[in-house]
């Protein structure tokens, strides 16, 4: 049975389907979340012939976003989100049809890369998405010491200022700051102005004894150079204040991050600082002396990357070592990528071209997505996820794709 995927024409039905799929509390502000979160022309639905009349059989959406690649280039990407299948339509090919539709639309629009945050990690690998960024959740105690002797002079010039996230102009300042530093942190994803307004949007019914989100800005010479979002949670134990401050992703260079980190671990009435989005090579882990310098550390997946146009994506980033490898690529859902490619990198620049030469390596397109931002993919050969036909060829490819520092986690979207 052919499954038709088409643009949504009914925002109320789209939103109601999302409510069923995600079964969260229905709020009067949800329509505003949809308006800010997804442009009307980036909402897509499936209606099976025997599906429900009042809801869609499936839906997905795309956020227009920009991604920082190794070498500093900022490129437009499709931020896949709001993906869901009606419970009565599961196991009928709806998700596969929507994913195929998404990749085809991206390809037709000239977008080389799609990205997502996976609600269930086992789903998207089979559609060609590779896990490209790892993130940590880190707990620190009140007054944690950060040691960074060669940053102290620069940090001394940084001041920090706490403001309400919903205050006029704050989301614009956050976005401008992130755009200014994104090129130095490959893996950073920057959303539209509406997306930043969505981050700051908190209707009264969503708070319920919670502090409104705040933003701590780092400034130098009167200009914003970094920021981090936070929310404090009250708790008292044994007549002592022992609250938790939950902190989002840090934005800024090392000096700005250090100034912000020292501030968030020394807030009154708090006992624990929970940092929710710390990258593998974030300097913070070095400042506290490694993982055991934290109270608790958990590891999660962050950004998943899908090469929509292999040749275009390969040439967008820079490379820290050279390679010349013929790769047989399997790609079921974007067949224009499938087949044999000669992937080269020389003097930092990459080129991908079709070839009839014998393959040195065989792999799924998801492997290349996993390595696009610089995350190490060398272990996949040992794991049996890659087949090597010329000894040393995969090591050559993996070294070329890897960057000196692991890619930056992205804000959930």
N, C-alpha and C positions, 0 to 999 in steps of 0.2 A: 504494500500500500504506500502510495506517495503521500508524504506529509507536507502540507503547505505552511510555510512560515511567512508571515506578513507584518507590516507595520501596525502597531496598535492604533485604533481609532476611538477608544473609549477609556479615558484615564481612570474613571471610577471602577470599571470592570477589571482593569489591569491591577489597580491597587487592591481590590477585593480578592483577586486570585493570589496576590502576594501575601495577604493576611492569612489565607488558608494554608499556603505552602509553608510559611515560617511560623505560623501559629503563635505569634506574639500578642501582647495586649494591643487592642485597637484604640487608637488615639485620634482625637479631633485634629491633631497637627500632622497626621500622616500625609495628607494631600500636599502640605507644604514641603514635607520631606521629598516627596516624589517630584514636585516642581523644581526644587533646588538640585535634586540629585541626578535627574535624567532629562536631557533635552527631549522634547516631544518626538522628534524625528529619530531618536535612538532607542525607542521602545518597540519590542517585537513580540509577537504572540503566535501560538498554534491553537487552532480549534478543530479537534477531531470530529468527523461526521456524527459519531455517536457520543460525543462528549457532553458535558453539562452546558445548559443554555445560559446560565447566569454567570459562569466563570469560564476562563480560558483553560485549555488542556495543558498549556505550557507558556512560559514567558521568559524573556531575558532583556537586558538593557546594556547600553554602552556609555561609559563616561569618556568624553574627549579629555585626554591627559597628555603630559609630556614626560619623557623618561630621560634621565642622564645616563650616558653610556661611557665606557672606558675611553679616555681621551678628551672628555668634556663636552661632547656633542649633546645637545638637547633635541630629541626627536619626538614627533607626535605618535601616540599609540592609542589603541583601543583598550579602555579599561572595562573588561567584562564584569558585569555585576547583575544583581537581581535575577539570577538564574533559578528557575523552579519548574517543577512538573506537578500537576494536579495528582493527588493520591490515586485517583481512579484511572489515570493515564500512564502509570508507571509500567515499565517493561514492554513498551509498545513503540520504541524508537523515537520518542519525542525529543529527548535530550540530544541524541545523535543528529537528528534533523536540525535542531536549533544550532548546534555547534558547527555543522557544515554550512548552514546559512550565514552564521557570524563570520566564519573565515572567508567565505566567498564575498560577502559584502566588504570586508576589510581589504581584500585583494583588489576588488574593483575600485575601491576608493584610494588605492595607492598606499595603504598603511602596511608597513613591513612587519609590525610587531603587535601582538595582543598580550595583555597581562591580566592577572587576577589574583585575588586572595581566596584560597580554597576553604569552604566551610567543612568539607570532608575531603581529606587529602588523597584518598584512594581513587577519586573520580577522574581528575583531569589529566593525569598522565596518559591515559588511553586515547585522549584527543590531541596528543602532541605537545602538551604543556610540560615544561621541565621545571623542577624546583631550583630556582636561581639564587635565592637569598635565604639565609638562616638568621633568626633573631632570638634574642634571649629576654626573658623576664627576670629581673634582678631585684632582690630585696637587700636594702642597706639599713644599718642601724642609725639612730640619731647621732649626729656629730661624726660620721665616718670621715676619716682622714684621707685626703687625696694628695699623692706625692708626685709632683711634676716640676723638678727644679729648673728646667730650661724653658718653662712657660711663665714663670712667676713675674718677670718684668712686663710681659705683654698683658697678663691677667690684671695687673695693678692698674691698668688704664681702662678696665672694663667696669661699668656699673650695671646693676640689675634693677628692674622696675616691675612691680606686680600690678596688673590691670585686669578688669573683667573681660572675658573673651567676647561677650556679646556687645561690648561698648562700641559706639560708632567708630569706624575706621580700623578697628583691630584686625579683623580678618584680612583686610587689604594689606596691612603691615606684615602679617604673617606670611602671606603669599609672596609679597615682594622680597622679603628676607630669604625665603626658601629658593626663589628663582635666582637670587644673587649668589648663593653658595652651591647650588645643585651641581654645577659642572665639576666641582672638586670632590663630589661624593657620588660616584657611579652607583646606580641603583635607585637614586632618589626619584620619586614620581611626584609631579606637581599637577594638581587638579586645576580646574577652571575657577574663576572668581566665584561662581555659584557654588562650587564644591566647598570652597573655604567658608562661604556663608552658611552652608549646611553644617559644617563642623561646629560653627559657633552657635547654631540655632538650638535652643533648649526651651521648649514650652513649659509652662508651670507644672502641668501634670506629670512631666518626666522627672522632676526633681525630687519631690516627696522626701523631705528631711535631708536632702543632699545639698552640698554647697554648689552654687553655679560654677562652671568651669572658669578657670582663670588662666592667664598667660603671663609668664615671666619673661620679659625681654632683656637681652644683653645689649648694651649700647656703648659705643666708643666715639668720642668727639662729636656727640650729638646725633649719631646715626645708629639705626638698628643693625646689629651684626649677628644676632641669634635669638632664639626663643625656645620655650618649652611650655606645653600645656599641663595643668595640674588640677587636682581636686582633693581636698582634705576630708577625711572621714573621722568623726569623733569616736573615741573609745577611752574608757577609764578602767584601770585594773589595779586593785589594791590601793585605791585612793591616789593613784598616780595617772597622769595623762599618758596614754599609749595609743594615740590615733595613728592612722596610716595616711600618708599623702601618696596618691596615685599619680604618676608622672608619665606623660606621653613621650613621643619621639623628640629627641634633641635636634635642633637645627642650628647650624653655625660651625665655624672652625674650632680647632682645639681649645684656644684660649676662651672663646665664648662658652663652649660646653663646660669647661672647667669652672668658670665663674658661676654658671647656672647650676651645676652639680653641687657645688659647695653651698649654694643658697637653699636648694630643695632638701638637703639633709639636715638643715638646721632651722626648721620652722617650729615655732612655739606649739606646745601641746601635742606634738607628734612623737611617736616612738619608732616608726618604721617608714622608710621611703621605698615605694615599689616603682621601679622603672620598667615600663611595659614594652619598650622597643629598643633594645640595645644590640647593636650589630656584633658580629663575631670578632672583628678587629677594632671595635670602638675603643678609643683610648681610656675610657673609664675603667675597663677591666685591668689595664696596666697601672692606673693610678691607685687602685686599691690592693695591688699586689697579686692579682690573679683571681680565679674563681673562688678560692677558699677565703678571699678577703670579703666575700659577700655573705649575707645571712642565708640566702637561698638563691639558686639559679636554675631556671627551667628553659628548655630549648623548644622553639616552635618553628614551623615553616612561615616564611613571610611571602615574598613575591614569586609567583609562577610566571614563566615567560614562554610564549609561543611564537616561533618564527612563521609568520604568514607568508612572507616572500624571502626565501633563504638567501638568494643572491643579493638583494638589496640590504637585508639586515647584516649580512657578513661584512659589507663594505662600510657600514655606518660607524663602527667603532674602531679604536686603535688597538694595536697588539704590541706586547712587550718583548716577544721573541718571534723568530721567523718559523714558518712551516710551509710545506708543499706536500699535500696529502690528497689522494683520491678517495672520496668517501661515497659509498653506496647508501643512499638515504631512503628509509621507509617512511611514507607519509600517507596514511589512508584517507585522512579528512581534508588534506590540501594536496591533491595529486599532482599539481603543477610543481611541487617541490620534490617529488619522488624521482629516484634515479641516481645517476652517477655525476658527482661534482668534483672538480679540482679546486680545493680550498687552499689558498696561498696567503701568506702574510710576509711582508718584506718592508723593512725600514718603517715599521709601524702601521702600514696601510694593508688592508685586506682586499682580496679579489676572489670571487666565486664564479666559475664558468662551467658549462656543460662539457662533458668529455666522454669518449668511448674507451679510455684507457682502463686497464685492469684495476679493480678496487683495492686499496690498501686497508680499508676499514669498512665495516658494515655496521650501521646503527640506526636507531629510530630518531626522527627529527627532535623529539623531546630532549635528547642528550645535548644537542646544539643549543636548544633554548636554555637548558640548565647552566650552560657555560657562557652564555652571551655576555653576562655582566661581570664575569671574572671569577665566579665561584668555581672551586676545584672540581673537576669531573674525572680525574685520573683513576679513581678507584672503581669506576664502572666496568672497566675491563676485567679486573680481578673478580668482580661480582657476577660476571657472566652476562652483563647487559649490553656488551659491545663485542663484536667479533673482529679480530685483527688478522689480516692476510699477509701483511709485511711486518716483520718484527721491528718494533720501535716506532711504527707509524702513529699509533694512537697516543703514545707519550709525546710525540712531536706536536700533535694537534692539541692535546690537553695543556701542554706548557704554553703554547701560543695564546690560548684563550684565557688562561689564568692571569689574574692581576696581582700586583705586589700586596695589595690590601683587599680584603674581602668586600663585596659590594654592600651598600647601605640598605637596611630595611626600609620599606615604604609604609606610609600611613595606610591603614585598612580602608578599602573602598568597596 
